Amino acid sequence: MDVGRKNNPSVIWIDEKLGEILYTRRVIPLKNTPYRVQKEILYDHLSHPNFRRCCIDATGIGNQLAEEAMQDFGA
């Protein structure tokens, strides 16, 4: 996930690995979306039983979201 808000939207990019190939399954742009709503959407995906890994850009405004996701879902 790349976190943004106004000039650049946040984007959640969901891939599925089959063998050695990654397939893009969904791209979720979140332009002008309040941070609370971004977190709800991210957590909805993180709580899926088959979800295995999440990378959040924690430089800048994504730092808090990345820290909270690690506390709630593990490193």
C-alpha positions in Angstrom: 0.0 0.0 0.0 1.2 3.5 -0.9 -0.4 6.0 1.4 -1.5 9.4 0.1 -4.5 11.7 0.2 -4.9 14.7 -2.0 -2.2 15.2 -4.7 -1.6 11.5 -5.0 -4.2 8.9 -4.0 -3.5 6.0 -1.7 -3.4 2.7 -3.6 -3.8 -0.8 -2.3 -2.4 -3.3 -4.8 -3.4 -6.9 -4.3 -1.4 -9.7 -6.0 -1.7 -13.4 -5.9 1.3 -15.6 -6.3 0.8 -18.8 -8.3 4.1 -20.7 -8.7 6.7 -18.1 -9.3 4.4 -15.6 -11.0 2.5 -12.7 -9.3 -0.9 -11.8 -10.8 -2.5 -8.5 -10.1 -6.0 -9.3 -8.7 -7.1 -5.9 -7.6 -6.0 -2.3 -7.6 -7.9 0.0 -5.2 -7.2 3.7 -5.7 -8.4 5.8 -2.7 -8.3 9.5 -3.8 -9.4 12.0 -1.2 -10.4 9.2 1.1 -10.3 10.0 4.8 -7.5 8.1 6.6 -10.1 6.3 8.9 -11.8 4.9 5.8 -8.5 3.9 4.2 -7.6 2.0 7.4 -11.0 0.2 7.4 -10.6 -0.9 3.8 -7.0 -2.1 4.4 -8.0 -3.9 7.6 -10.9 -5.6 5.7 -8.3 -7.1 3.3 -5.8 -7.9 6.0 -8.3 -9.9 8.0 -9.1 -12.2 5.0 -8.1 -15.8 6.1 -5.9 -16.4 3.0 -4.0 -13.1 3.3 -0.3 -13.7 3.8 1.7 -10.5 3.5 1.3 -6.7 3.4 3.9 -4.0 2.5 3.0 -0.5 3.5 5.1 2.5 2.5 5.9 3.8 6.0 7.9 6.8 4.9 6.0 10.0 5.7 2.2 9.9 6.2 2.0 6.1 5.9 4.1 5.6 9.1 1.2 5.6 11.5 -0.9 3.3 9.5 2.0 0.8 9.0 2.7 0.9 12.8 -0.9 0.3 13.7 -1.3 -2.6 11.2 1.9 -4.2 12.6 0.4 -4.0 16.1 -2.9 -5.4 15.1 -1.8 -8.1 12.6 1.8 -8.8 13.4 5.1 -7.9 11.7 
